[in-house]
Amino acid sequence: MYDVSAAETIGLAEQNGLWLIHVDDAADLQGRAGMSWSSIVMQKDCTSPAAGS
């Protein structure tokens, strides 16, 4: 696993035409120390001229 923040992922996605829909952070379900998870939902704007490229 690589330590990548949700903010970094969202920033890169937005630079590439994706819009943030939802983000949620959660502790590790197995209780591992120092481990957490982010769920990120993004959507591509299908109405833009660049859509499909």
URJO-V881523 format. One record per backbone hydrogen bond with DSSP energy under -1.0 kcal/mol. NH is the residue of the N-H (numbers start at 0). CO is the residue of the C=O. If there is no record, write none. Layout:
nh = (NH	NH)
co = (CO	CO)
//
This chain:
nh = (3	8	9	10	11	12	13	14	16	17	18	20	21	23	25	27	30	34	36	38	40	42	44	47	50	52)
co = (1	4	5	6	7	8	9	10	13	12	42	40	40	38	36	34	27	31	25	23	21	18	16	44	47	49)
//
